[in-house]
Amino acid sequence: MSETPSDEVVYVQKGPASLPEMTGPELEERLKITRVLLLPFGATEAHGAHLPLGTDTFEARENCRRAALRLEARDCPVVIGPAIPFGTSSFHMGFTGTISISATTFIALTREICLSLYQSGIRKFAFVHGHDGNLPGMMVAAQEVVDSTPDAEVMVLNWLTPLSKVYHTIQTSKKLEGHGGEGETSRILVTHPELVHLDRAVKHHVEPEIMRKIQGPEHIKTGGGIFYATRSYKAHTPYGHIGDPALAREDTGNRGYDVIAEWIARVVARDYFGQTVDMTAPYEQTTP
């Protein structure tokens, strides 16, 4: 059921400000101390009746926001780029509200965004996803940006791999959780609680064999060596999500964000700022 339109605040966005929230002169001042940009890639797609369609976009921006705070504490200043709200979500098209763009469009859009920002002075790009379906296109786009410039550097950061290694210590569910499940719901509960509707949560799990191909240890997006193309998510869930979102807790969300942000910050500090970083240390740290 739709909410009654009103002039009430829908949600609150924490800082630091990302590029669209800055003025031109503010960005010029920032570019005097850094040429590194974190670019969040989201999507607009179904996540069940309990989460907003913009879940992936909100997560992508928050991943960058928290990583930026950690990098600032390491004397590694960055700019947070505009959150891209559309991605390759063809397999979610069976659900109302999903917006999917082709891989060709996604790659071209990413390339042109980066080349525009290159003209402003950005030289090092870190692509951060909130929707793993964007990963193949992000990698192709990264290469195209490098090929189109004399000195741009681009890396694609897939935080699902480090998170998947410790997720069993974070979640409370004893079953396999997936898209829109306990973990993702917990993270949105932290950042956008006004948009989470746990009273509408429905428990829905799928067979382990199916989960193995969606986001199991063999899947390339979670550290495996196989890419399984998805035809239809609706064939696996009539609700648009997999798992038990009713288990979502703020603590679970914060712990997940801690792992994601710390891993991103370490990679960027090491590869773009030349810092010595222990990538094997635990990723759960106190949230800045």
Phi, psi and chi 1 to 4 in degrees:
 res  aa     phi    psi   chi1   chi2   chi3   chi4
   1 MET       -  135.3 -177.7  179.2  -64.9      -
   2 SER   -73.4  146.9  -59.8      -      -      -
   3 GLU   -75.9  151.3  -60.3  -67.3  -21.9      -
   4 THR   -69.9  127.0  -58.0      -      -      -
   5 PRO   -58.1  139.6  -23.4   34.3      -      -
   6 SER  -156.3  177.2   69.7      -      -      -
   7 ASP  -101.3   17.7   60.2   -3.8      -      -
   8 GLU   -71.1  153.8  -65.1 -180.0    0.4      -
   9 VAL   -66.0  127.6  174.3      -      -      -
  10 VAL   -79.3  -45.0  178.1      -      -      -
  11 TYR  -161.2  164.4   63.1   86.6      -      -
  12 VAL  -110.8  135.2  175.6      -      -      -
  13 GLN  -107.5  123.3  178.0   62.8   62.7      -
  14 LYS   -82.7  156.2  -67.1 -177.4  178.2  179.9
  15 GLY   -87.8  177.7      -      -      -      -
  16 PRO   -73.2  159.7   27.4  -35.6      -      -
  17 ALA   -64.4  140.9      -      -      -      -
  18 SER   -90.7  174.6   60.3      -      -      -
  19 LEU   -53.2  -44.6 -172.6  143.9      -      -
  20 PRO   -65.5  -19.0  -22.1   34.9      -      -
  21 GLU   -94.6   -0.9  -63.7  145.2    1.9      -
  22 MET  -100.3  157.0  -58.0  169.1   72.8      -
  23 THR   -86.5  165.0   65.0      -      -      -
  24 GLY   -57.6  -48.8      -      -      -      -
  25 PRO   -61.1  -35.3  -29.1   37.7      -      -
  26 GLU   -63.9  -41.0  -73.3  173.9  -21.0      -
  27 LEU   -66.4  -40.2  179.5   58.5      -      -
  28 GLU   -58.9  -40.6  -72.0  175.6   -3.4      -
  29 GLU   -65.6  -40.3  -74.0  -60.0  -51.9      -
  30 ARG   -65.1  -36.8 -171.1   67.2  174.3  170.7
  31 LEU   -72.4   -7.7  -68.9  175.1      -      -
  32 LYS   -75.4  -18.7  -69.2  178.5 -179.3  178.6
  33 ILE  -117.0   -8.8   61.7  171.2      -      -
  34 THR  -155.2  149.7 -175.1      -      -      -
  35 ARG  -124.3   21.0  -64.6  -57.1  174.7  103.1
  36 VAL  -105.5  133.5  178.7      -      -      -
  37 LEU  -129.7  133.1  178.8  130.7      -      -
  38 LEU   -95.4  121.8  -52.2 -177.8      -      -
  39 LEU  -110.9  111.5 -171.4   58.4      -      -
  40 PRO   -84.6  129.7   23.0  -21.8      -      -
  41 PHE  -110.9  116.2  -71.5   82.0      -      -
  42 GLY  -110.8 -153.6      -      -      -      -
  43 ALA  -165.9  164.6      -      -      -      -
  44 THR  -123.0  103.3  -58.7      -      -      -
  45 GLU  -159.2  161.9   60.4 -177.2   34.4      -
  46 ALA   -65.9  138.7      -      -      -      -
  47 HIS  -133.8   33.7  -76.8   76.6      -      -
  48 GLY    88.2  175.3      -      -      -      -
  49 ALA   -77.1   -7.7      -      -      -      -
  50 HIS  -100.3  -12.3   59.3  -71.5      -      -
  51 LEU  -123.8  151.7  -72.7  179.7      -      -
  52 PRO   -72.2  157.6   27.5  -36.1      -      -
  53 LEU   -64.0  -24.4  -66.9  163.5      -      -
  54 GLY   -90.4   16.7      -      -      -      -
  55 THR   -49.4  -49.7  -73.3      -      -      -
  56 ASP   -64.8  -34.6  -69.5  -16.4      -      -
  57 THR   -69.6  -42.3  -56.0      -      -      -
  58 PHE   -61.9  -42.2  -63.1  143.4      -      -
  59 GLU   -65.7  -43.2  -80.3 -169.7  -86.1      -
  60 ALA   -60.7  -43.6      -      -      -      -
  61 ARG   -65.7  -41.6 -170.4 -166.6 -174.4  -76.5
  62 GLU   -66.7  -37.2 -176.2   66.8    9.2      -
  63 ASN   -57.2  -44.3  -69.5  -21.0      -      -
  64 CYS   -70.6  -40.5  -69.6      -      -      -
  65 ARG   -60.1  -48.4 -172.4 -171.1   76.7   83.2
  66 ARG   -69.6  -37.0  -66.4 -165.5  179.0 -151.1
  67 ALA   -64.8  -38.9      -      -      -      -
  68 ALA   -62.5  -39.5      -      -      -      -
  69 LEU   -63.6  -41.7  -70.0  174.0      -      -
  70 ARG   -67.7  -38.1  -69.4  169.4 -175.9  -90.4
  71 LEU   -67.8  -39.6  -75.6  161.2      -      -
  72 GLU   -59.4  -40.4 -166.0   76.9   28.1      -
  73 ALA   -66.4  -21.3      -      -      -      -
  74 ARG   -94.3   10.3  -71.3  177.4  162.2   92.8
  75 ASP    61.9   39.0  -65.9  -37.9      -      -
  76 CYS  -125.6   78.6  -58.8      -      -      -
  77 PRO   -69.9  141.8   27.2  -35.4      -      -
  78 VAL  -136.9  168.6  -60.0      -      -      -
  79 VAL  -108.5  138.6  175.8      -      -      -
  80 ILE   -93.6  120.3  -57.6  171.9      -      -
  81 GLY   -78.4  177.7      -      -      -      -
  82 PRO   -69.0  135.7   26.8  -35.0      -      -
  83 ALA   -73.0  121.3      -      -      -      -
  84 ILE   -84.0  115.1  -59.2  172.2      -      -
  85 PRO   -86.9   -0.8   34.2  -36.4      -      -
  86 PHE  -123.4  143.6  -51.9  119.1      -      -
  87 GLY  -146.3 -171.4      -      -      -      -
  88 THR   -86.4  100.3   50.0      -      -      -
  89 SER  -126.4   34.5  -57.2      -      -      -
  90 SER   -56.2  -36.8   56.8      -      -      -
  91 PHE   -75.3   -4.4   40.9   93.4      -      -
  92 HIS  -103.6    4.7  -71.3  -72.8      -      -
  93 MET   -66.4  -11.3  -75.2  -57.7  -67.3      -
  94 GLY   -74.0   -5.8      -      -      -      -
  95 PHE  -112.3  138.5  -62.3  102.0      -      -
  96 THR   -58.5  134.9  -57.7      -      -      -
  97 GLY    95.2  -13.3      -      -      -      -
  98 THR   -67.5  135.2  -64.2      -      -      -
  99 ILE  -119.1  122.1  -62.5  173.7      -      -
 100 SER  -124.6  135.0 -179.3      -      -      -
 101 ILE  -112.1  154.0   59.0  177.7      -      -
 102 SER   -67.9  159.1   68.4      -      -      -
 103 ALA   -59.8  -37.6      -      -      -      -
 104 THR   -61.7  -45.5  -59.6      -      -      -
 105 THR   -65.6  -42.5  -60.6      -      -      -
 106 PHE   -60.0  -45.2  176.9   86.6      -      -
 107 ILE   -65.5  -43.8  -67.9  165.2      -      -
 108 ALA   -64.6  -42.0      -      -      -      -
 109 LEU   -61.1  -47.2  174.6   65.4      -      -
 110 THR   -62.1  -45.3  -59.5      -      -      -
 111 ARG   -59.9  -44.4  177.8  178.7  176.5  -84.4
 112 GLU   -71.8  -34.5  -66.7 -173.9   22.5      -
 113 ILE   -62.0  -47.4  -71.9  172.2      -      -
 114 CYS   -67.0  -39.2  -69.1      -      -      -
 115 LEU   -68.0  -31.4  -67.4 -177.6      -      -
 116 SER   -67.0  -44.7  -66.2      -      -      -
 117 LEU   -69.1  -29.2  -67.3  173.3      -      -
 118 TYR   -61.8  -39.6  179.8   88.6      -      -
 119 GLN   -64.4  -26.8  -68.1  -62.2  -44.5      -
 120 SER   -81.3  -14.6  -68.5      -      -      -
 121 GLY   124.2   -5.5      -      -      -      -
 122 ILE   -69.0  135.7  -62.0  -63.3      -      -
 123 ARG  -123.9  -21.1  -70.1  -64.6  179.2  -91.1
 124 LYS  -127.3  121.1  -61.9 -177.6  178.9 -177.2
 125 PHE  -113.4  135.9  -60.9   82.0      -      -
 126 ALA  -120.6  112.5      -      -      -      -
 127 PHE   -84.3  125.6  -68.6  176.5      -      -
 128 VAL  -123.4  121.2  179.8      -      -      -
 129 HIS   -92.0  158.3   75.5   83.9      -      -
 130 GLY  -122.2   -4.6      -      -      -      -
 131 HIS  -138.1  111.7  167.3   54.4      -      -
 132 ASP   -66.5  -17.6   54.2   62.7      -      -
 133 GLY   -65.0  -16.4      -      -      -      -
 134 ASN   -82.8  -14.4  -71.2  -22.3      -      -
 135 LEU   -55.5  -47.9  -77.9  167.9      -      -
 136 PRO   -58.3  -44.3  -25.6   36.4      -      -
 137 GLY   -66.6  -35.5      -      -      -      -
 138 MET   -62.5  -39.1  -70.4  165.7   68.2      -
 139 MET   -68.8  -42.2  -71.5 -173.5  -80.5      -
 140 VAL   -65.5  -43.6  174.3      -      -      -
 141 ALA   -62.8  -38.9      -      -      -      -
 142 ALA   -58.4  -44.1      -      -      -      -
 143 GLN   -66.7  -37.5 -171.8   61.8   51.5      -
 144 GLU   -66.2  -36.8  -71.2 -157.1   -1.8      -
 145 VAL   -65.4  -43.4  172.0      -      -      -
 146 VAL   -62.7  -42.5  168.6      -      -      -
 147 ASP   -65.8  -23.6  -69.1  -15.8      -      -
 148 SER   -93.9   -3.5  -59.4      -      -      -
 149 THR  -132.4  158.5   62.5      -      -      -
 150 PRO   -79.5  -22.0   28.0  -35.6      -      -
 151 ASP  -147.6    9.8   58.7  -11.7      -      -
 152 ALA   -70.1  145.2      -      -      -      -
 153 GLU  -118.7  137.9  -62.6  179.2   47.0      -
 154 VAL  -139.6  133.8 -171.3      -      -      -
 155 MET  -133.1  148.9   59.7 -178.1  172.5      -
 156 VAL  -107.1  124.1  177.7      -      -      -
 157 LEU  -107.2  112.9  -59.9  178.0      -      -
 158 ASN  -103.9   92.4  177.1   20.2      -      -
 159 TRP   -72.6  -10.1   48.7  -95.8      -      -
 160 LEU   -61.5  -32.2  -82.5  172.2      -      -
 161 THR   -64.2  -54.1  -60.5      -      -      -
 162 PRO   -66.3  -35.1   21.4  -33.1      -      -
 163 LEU   -66.2  -39.8 -179.5   62.4      -      -
 164 SER   -63.7  -25.0   65.9      -      -      -
 165 LYS   -74.0  -23.0  -66.8  177.5 -179.9  177.0
 166 VAL  -120.2    0.0  -60.8      -      -      -
 167 TYR   -61.0  -31.0 -167.1   59.0      -      -
 168 HIS   -64.7  -19.6   65.1  -76.1      -      -
 169 THR   -91.2   -8.3   68.5      -      -      -
 170 ILE  -103.8  -46.9  -63.9  175.4      -      -
 171 GLN   -76.4  158.8   71.6  172.6   11.8      -
 172 THR  -100.1  -20.0   60.0      -      -      -
 173 SER   -63.3  141.0  176.9      -      -      -
 174 LYS   -94.4   -0.5  -58.0  -54.9  178.4 -176.1
 175 LYS  -112.7  172.1  -65.4 -173.2  176.9 -178.8
 176 LEU   -75.4  124.7  -63.3  173.3      -      -
 177 GLU  -103.3  147.5  -62.8  -71.0  -46.6      -
 178 GLY  -140.0 -146.9      -      -      -      -
 179 HIS   -51.3  118.6  178.7   82.1      -      -
 180 GLY    74.3   11.9      -      -      -      -
 181 GLY   -87.3 -152.1      -      -      -      -
 182 GLU   -56.5  -48.6  178.7 -169.2   -0.2      -
 183 GLY   -65.2  -51.4      -      -      -      -
 184 GLU   -66.3  -39.3 -165.7  160.2   32.5      -
 185 THR   -63.6  -39.0  -56.8      -      -      -
 186 SER   -62.3  -39.7  -66.2      -      -      -
 187 ARG   -68.8  -39.6  -66.1 -166.4  -69.4  -83.0
 188 ILE   -71.9  -30.3  -61.7  -60.5      -      -
 189 LEU   -62.0  -31.7 -169.5   62.8      -      -
 190 VAL   -74.2  -48.3  169.2      -      -      -
 191 THR   -90.9  -32.3   56.4      -      -      -
 192 HIS  -137.4   60.8  -63.2   77.2      -      -
 193 PRO   -59.7  -26.6   23.2  -34.5      -      -
 194 GLU   -65.8  -20.6  -53.6   91.4  -20.1      -
 195 LEU  -102.7    2.8  -55.7 -177.8      -      -
 196 VAL   -99.2  132.4  178.3      -      -      -
 197 HIS  -123.5   80.5  -53.0  -78.3      -      -
 198 LEU   -66.1  -20.9  -69.3  180.0      -      -
 199 ASP   -67.4  -15.6   57.7  -44.7      -      -
 200 ARG  -101.9    2.6  -54.1  173.7 -169.5  171.4
 201 ALA   -66.9  138.8      -      -      -      -
 202 VAL  -125.7  133.7  176.2      -      -      -
 203 LYS   -81.2  128.1 -177.9 -168.7  -61.4 -175.3
 204 HIS  -151.2  111.0  179.5   76.3      -      -
 205 HIS  -112.0  156.7  -68.8   96.4      -      -
 206 VAL  -120.0  168.5  -60.2      -      -      -
 207 GLU   -64.3  145.6  -64.6  -60.1  -40.8      -
 208 PRO   -52.9  -35.1  -27.6   36.0      -      -
 209 GLU   -63.7  -36.2  179.8   64.4   15.8      -
 210 ILE   -71.9  -44.1  -65.3  175.7      -      -
 211 MET   -63.0  -32.5  -77.1  -59.2  -68.1      -
 212 ARG   -58.6  -36.4  178.2  177.3   64.6   82.4
 213 LYS   -87.0  -19.3  -66.6 -176.3  176.9 -178.5
 214 ILE   -83.9  -49.2  -66.8  176.8      -      -
 215 GLN  -159.6   34.3   62.0 -176.2   61.3      -
 216 GLY   -81.1 -179.0      -      -      -      -
 217 PRO   -64.1  -18.5   23.3  -34.7      -      -
 218 GLU   -85.3  -19.6  -68.7 -173.1    3.0      -
 219 HIS   -71.0  139.6 -158.9  -65.5      -      -
 220 ILE   -62.4  -27.8 -160.7  165.7      -      -
 221 LYS   -75.3  -16.5   68.5 -172.8  178.9 -174.2
 222 THR  -115.3   27.5   43.4      -      -      -
 223 GLY    99.8    1.2      -      -      -      -
 224 GLY   -88.9 -167.0      -      -      -      -
 225 GLY  -117.0   11.1      -      -      -      -
 226 ILE  -123.6  134.1  -52.1  172.6      -      -
 227 PHE  -103.8  120.2  173.5   71.7      -      -
 228 TYR  -104.5  111.0  -65.0   94.4      -      -
 229 ALA   -70.6  137.4      -      -      -      -
 230 THR  -101.0  129.1  -56.9      -      -      -
 231 ARG   -85.9  -49.7 -176.3  175.3  -58.5  -80.6
 232 SER  -151.7  120.1  169.4      -      -      -
 233 TYR   -71.4  -28.4 -142.9   75.5      -      -
 234 LYS   -66.9  -21.5 -159.9  165.7 -170.4  176.8
 235 ALA   -69.0  -20.8      -      -      -      -
 236 HIS  -101.0  -25.2  -55.5  -49.7      -      -
 237 THR  -149.8  127.9  167.7      -      -      -
 238 PRO   -79.4   -7.6   29.9  -35.7      -      -
 239 TYR   -99.3  -20.3  -52.7  105.8      -      -
 240 GLY    96.4    2.3      -      -      -      -
 241 HIS  -143.9  165.2   72.4  -83.6      -      -
 242 ILE  -132.3  126.9  -67.1  174.8      -      -
 243 GLY   124.5 -162.3      -      -      -      -
 244 ASP  -123.3   87.6 -173.2   -2.3      -      -
 245 PRO   -63.6  -19.2   20.4  -31.0      -      -
 246 ALA   -64.7  -17.0      -      -      -      -
 247 LEU   -81.2   -5.1  -64.0  174.9      -      -
 248 ALA   -59.2  136.9      -      -      -      -
 249 ARG  -139.5  149.3  -59.7  -69.4 -176.2  -87.8
 250 GLU   -60.2  -39.1  -73.9 -170.9   30.5      -
 251 ASP   -60.9  -41.7  178.3   63.9      -      -
 252 THR   -61.7  -42.4  -58.7      -      -      -
 253 GLY   -64.6  -44.8      -      -      -      -
 254 ASN   -64.0  -39.7  -87.2  -43.2      -      -
 255 ARG   -66.0  -37.4  -68.0  177.3   66.4 -170.9
 256 GLY   -65.2  -46.3      -      -      -      -
 257 TYR   -61.6  -36.4  -86.8  129.9      -      -
 258 ASP   -59.4  -45.6  -81.5  -12.6      -      -
 259 VAL   -63.8  -47.0  172.1      -      -      -
 260 ILE   -61.5  -51.9  -63.8  166.7      -      -
 261 ALA   -66.0  -39.5      -      -      -      -
 262 GLU   -66.9  -40.7 -178.9   63.6   20.1      -
 263 TRP   -64.3  -45.9 -179.6   78.4      -      -
 264 ILE   -59.8  -46.0  -68.1  170.5      -      -
 265 ALA   -61.9  -40.5      -      -      -      -
 266 ARG   -65.6  -43.0  -70.5 -175.6 -166.3  177.7
 267 VAL   -64.0  -46.1  173.9      -      -      -
 268 VAL   -66.0  -42.3  173.0      -      -      -
 269 ALA   -62.1  -38.2      -      -      -      -
 270 ARG   -73.6  -49.5 -179.1 -167.2   65.5 -173.4
 271 ASP   -87.1  -26.5  -67.2  -12.4      -      -
 272 TYR  -109.6  -15.4  -79.3  169.3      -      -
 273 PHE  -121.4   -0.8  -68.8   91.4      -      -
 274 GLY    69.0   22.6      -      -      -      -
 275 GLN   -82.2  151.1  -67.5 -167.6   -3.5      -
 276 THR   -81.9  121.4  -60.4      -      -      -
 277 VAL  -129.8  136.9  176.7      -      -      -
 278 ASP   -90.2   99.8 -179.7    5.1      -      -
 279 MET   -75.9   -8.5  -63.1  -61.7  -65.5      -
 280 THR   -94.6  -11.1   64.7      -      -      -
 281 ALA   -67.6  154.5      -      -      -      -
 282 PRO   -55.1  142.9  -26.1   36.0      -      -
 283 TYR   -90.6  -16.6  -72.0  106.7      -      -
 284 GLU   -77.6  113.9  -77.5 -166.5   74.8      -
 285 GLN  -130.1  170.2  -52.6  -74.4  -22.8      -
 286 THR   -65.8  130.6  -58.1      -      -      -
 287 THR   -67.0  128.5  -58.1      -      -      -
 288 PRO   -60.0      -  -22.7   33.3      -      -
